[in-house]
Amino acid sequence: MASINHKTVWITGASSGIGEATAYELSKKGCSLLLSARSHEALEKVKSKCQNPETVKVLPLDLMQYEQMHSKVKEAFDAFASIDILINNAGISQRSLIIDTDFEVYKKLMEVNYLGTVALTKAVLPYFIKQGQGHFVTVTSLMGKFGSPVRSGYCGSKHALHGFFDVLRMEHEKDHIKVSLIAPGFVRTNIAKNALIGDGKLRGREDSDNANGMRATDFAKKMVKAIEKGKFEVYMGGREVLGIYLKRFFPKLLHRVVVKRSAKNQNASKN
């Protein structure tokens, strides 16, 4: 197992949730950090709370601005000379039925969650090849392995990430480049509150599943261990992780379980 201590790590979506918790965990391990998200002010707050803020830099980044990726990556590597790990964590979720969802919402989900992540990864890839090593860590979701009602676009974008990064691993293993896919279940973040609804507006309220899920700090610790072990793919959460195995061996049973649970949650939210 390769220690992550004192590595240089770039984290997207670092202003809150899993990204923020991961920044604090890695700072404790003496890592040099580059934190990215859209809000410069929010990133500075996270930096100030890190154990070693003097080794932390911020680089505002919007995944929808593909044309800026090469210049942003150049800034990143100019700031640290080399970067050992890129943690692709930024993304948005969705909570709306297919029939009620505007096509523009699907476009935004794919642009942010999939195309933005791919654009950043492709811009970083030549640098990793040149320096002879690198590690792409992409935070996807259990929804990247099986589906759930009111998350159609989110599921689609996360499934796409699994396909792309599996191939990236195959093509560039020869270049000593690692790829890890980290699939969380329910984690206590604002992902459901900030999810898009059918007309593209923010949902504005939390899910009970997320509110009762794994703490972001606990998730960050588990993810760091998976990175150190060089895991190909890891599933993290509570009972929802069983969905991975039901999908593989008993897909009809998973269908019934998920539909029933979704209906129960929707009824509860109306009361």
C-alpha positions, 0 to 999 in steps of 0.5 A, spaced: 500 500 500 502 506 497 502 512 503 498 518 501 502 522 506 505 528 503 503 527 496 500 533 492 492 532 490 488 536 486 480 536 489 474 538 485 468 540 488 472 542 494 468 547 497 463 543 501 461 536 502 465 530 500 470 534 497 471 539 503 471 533 508 477 530 503 481 536 504 481 536 511 483 529 511 489 530 506 491 536 510 492 532 516 496 527 512 501 533 510 499 533 503 499 539 498 492 541 496 489 544 490 482 546 491 477 547 486 470 549 485 466 555 482 466 559 489 473 563 490 470 565 497 468 558 499 474 555 497 478 560 501 474 558 507 476 551 506 483 553 506 483 556 512 480 550 516 485 546 513 491 543 518 496 546 514 493 552 510 500 554 508 500 548 503 494 549 500 492 553 494 485 555 491 483 555 483 476 556 482 474 552 476 467 551 473 466 544 469 462 547 464 467 552 461 471 546 457 475 551 453 478 553 460 481 547 462 487 547 458 489 554 461 487 551 468 491 545 468 497 549 466 496 554 472 495 548 477 502 544 474 505 551 474 503 552 482 506 545 484 510 543 478 507 536 479 501 533 481 500 526 484 493 525 484 486 528 481 480 527 485 474 528 480 469 530 485 465 536 483 458 534 480 450 535 481 444 531 482 437 531 480 430 529 483 425 529 478 420 524 474 422 523 466 416 526 464 417 532 468 424 533 466 426 539 461 431 536 456 436 542 458 436 539 465 439 532 462 444 537 458 446 540 464 447 534 468 451 531 462 455 537 461 457 538 469 458 530 471 460 527 465 463 532 459 466 537 464 470 531 468 472 528 462 475 535 459 479 536 465 481 529 465 484 529 458 487 536 460 491 533 465 493 526 462 499 529 458 502 531 464 501 525 468 504 521 462 510 526 462 511 525 469 511 518 468 505 517 474 499 519 476 492 517 479 485 519 477 480 518 482 473 519 480 467 520 485 461 517 482 455 514 485 452 507 487 447 510 481 453 509 476 451 502 477 444 501 478 438 506 477 433 509 482 426 513 480 427 521 480 434 520 478 434 518 471 439 524 468 444 523 474 444 516 473 446 516 466 451 521 467 454 517 473 454 510 468 457 514 463 463 516 468 464 508 469 465 507 462 470 512 460 474 511 466 474 504 465 477 505 458 482 510 461 485 505 466 486 500 460 489 504 455 494 508 460 496 502 465 502 502 461 504 509 463 504 508 470 497 511 471 492 509 476 484 510 476 480 509 482 472 509 481 469 511 488 461 510 488 458 513 495 451 511 497 448 516 502 452 521 505 450 527 509 451 532 504 447 538 501 447 534 494 439 532 494 438 540 497 442 542 491 439 537 486 436 540 480 428 539 479 424 538 472 425 545 470 432 546 472 431 550 479 434 547 485 430 542 489 431 546 496 430 541 501 434 535 503 433 527 503 431 523 509 436 518 506 442 523 505 440 526 512 441 519 515 447 517 511 454 516 512 458 522 515 462 526 510 468 525 514 467 518 515 467 517 507 473 521 506 477 517 511 475 510 507 476 514 500 483 515 502 484 508 504 482 506 498 486 511 494 492 508 498 490 501 496 490 503 489 483 500 488 479 499 481 472 500 484 469 501 491 462 502 494 461 505 500 455 506 504 450 502 508 445 497 506 444 501 499 451 498 497 447 491 497 444 494 491 450 492 487 450 485 488 442 485 487 443 488 480 448 483 478 445 476 481 437 478 482 436 484 477 428 483 478 428 483 485 432 490 486 427 493 481 422 491 486 426 493 492 428 500 489 421 502 486 417 500 493 422 504 497 422 510 492 414 510 492 415 510 500 419 516 500 415 520 495 409 519 500 413 521 506 415 527 502 408 529 501 406 528 508 
